[in-house]
Amino acid sequence: MDLQVARIGKPHGIRGEVTVQLFTDAPEERFEVGAVFRVEPASSGPLTISSARWNKDILILGFEEVADRNAAELLRGAQLFIDSEEDNDDDGDAWYEHELVGLQARVGSDVVGRVSALRTMSVQDLLIIERPDGEEVLVPFVSEIVPEVDIEGGFVLLTPPAGLLELNLPGSNQAEESHPNVSDS
């Protein structure tokens, strides 16, 4: 099975390098010179790493197949994949986004939504739960709030603190909406 490890962002410089949004916790291992990635759309790849370096917190990649900024611009938005069979991750508490998306989100036996995405952040990951009304809720993906992930059973069990699932909904005091005491003039 293929596993997405990055999405190509904007070009960096004039020599065909690009920025990437990472979807892996081991970029130093994944993005070594000579590594080959399957690309979606397929017409953009495969791509072979010719250089990898950090510019502050952003990984900058160069590819053997990309010679200049114009070619790099054509890669914007392309997704990089590896064969997950090569991945020997033995961490029992680690899940990939493709394993989580679509799982029911339950509080006890009540279904409160479905996992629509996993947002990987520097401090902690967030599950994006789509509620039945279509609203999205961000849930910290920590064992205190998500104590059980049952891939085979098709659900994640949530034990959210009071108000978490309603925090950013219209009408809550944290939702982005116009405030009645502030004039629009």
N, C-alpha and C positions, 0 to 999 in steps of 0.2 A: 504494500500500500504506500502511496506517495504521501509525504508530509510536507506542508508548506512551512518554510523556514524564514522567508522574507518577502517583502513587496518592494519593488524598485520605485524610488522617489525621483527627485529632480536631478538633472545633470550637475556635476561639480567640476568646474574648470573647463578647459578646452580639449583635454586629452581623452575624453570618453568615459571618465569616471562618473559614478552615480552614488547618490545617498540611498540607504535602504532602511525600511522599517522592519525591525527584527521580530520574529515569532519563535525564537529559540532562546534557551537560557545558556547555551554554550557556543556563542559566536566565534570564539577563538578556535574551537575545534571544527566547526562547520565551514568556515570561510577561509580555509588555507589555500595558498597558491596551488593551482592544479586541480582543485575541486571542480567537478562538473555538475551542473544543475539542469533538471528538466524545467522548462519554462511554459507558463500559460500567459498569453497565447503561444501555441506551439511554433508559430511562424517566427517567433523571436529567439528561439533557442535551438539546441542546447547552448548554454553559456559556460565558459571555463574561466575561473578566477586567475587573473594575472597579477593583481595587487589587492591588498586589504590593509586599511589603516584607519585609525580613529582620528576624528577632528572633534575635539571636546567629547560629547556623548553620542556622536553620530558616526556610524560605520560608513566608510567610503570604499566602494569596490571598483576595480577595473577588470575588464573582461578581454580575453584574447581576441574575441570576435568584434569588439567595439573600438574603433579607431579615433573617433572624434565626438565633439559635443552634439552634432546633428544626429549621429547614430544613437548616442546615449538618450537623447530626447525621445526617440521612438520607443524606448524601453519603459518609459514612465508608466507606472501602474502594473507592469508585468509581475507575475508571481513566480518565485523560485521554490522548487520542490526537490526533496531527496527521497530515496527509497527508504522507508521506515524500517524495513527488514534489516538494514545495516545498523540501525540504532540499537544499542545494547543498554538501554536505560532500565535499571532495575529498581527505580524508585516507585514503590507501590502507591504513593500518594501524589503522583504526577499524572495529569491528563492533558491531552491535546484538545484544541478547540473542536476539531472535527468529531471527537468522541462525545463532547458535551452538548453541542448544538442539537436541539430537538428534544432533549430530555425534559420530562415534566419537572416542574419545580413544585415541591410539596411542603406544606407546613402541617405536620402530623399526617392525617390521611386526606387533607384538603388540597386539591390542585389549585395553585395560585398563579400559574403561568407556565411558560416554556423557556428554556435557555435559548437565547438567540445569538449570543456571541460570548467570547471570553476576551476581555481587555487586559493585556499584560502590561503591568505598570512597574516602575522601579521599586516601589515600596511593597505593594501587594497587588495581586491580581483581582479583577472584578468580574463577576458574572453579570451579564446583561440578561435580565428576565423580562420577557414580553408578557404582560398581564392579559387576561381575556378581553379587556376593553381596548387593547392595542397600545397602551402606555408602556414605556420601558422603565424598569427599576434597576439601579445599580446595587449589587450585593457584594460586599467584600468576600472574596473566596478564601476564607480562613476556617479552620476546623471548628471554631467556636460558633460560627454562623452556618456553615455548611458541613455538618458532622458526617454526612454519608453521601457518597456518590456511588450509585448502582447502575453501571453501564448496561449490564444484562437485564436488569429490571426496568430500565428506561426512565430513571428519575434521579433527582438530587433532593435530599432532605434538607430543609432550611429550619433553623431555630433563630429567627431574626429578633433583635431587640424591638420593643414596642415602637411602632411608628415607622420603622425602616421601609416597609413595603409601600407606605403612603407618602413618604418624605417629599418627593418632587411632583406629586400629582396636583393638578389644578385645584385650588381651594386650600391647599396646605400652606402653612406660613413660610415654607421654604421654596415654593413654586415661583418661577419667573412669570410674573403677571403685573399689570399696572396696579399701583397701590391707591386706594380711595382717598388718602390724605394728601396725595401729590397731584398738583394740577398738571394738565397736559399742555399748558401754554408756555 
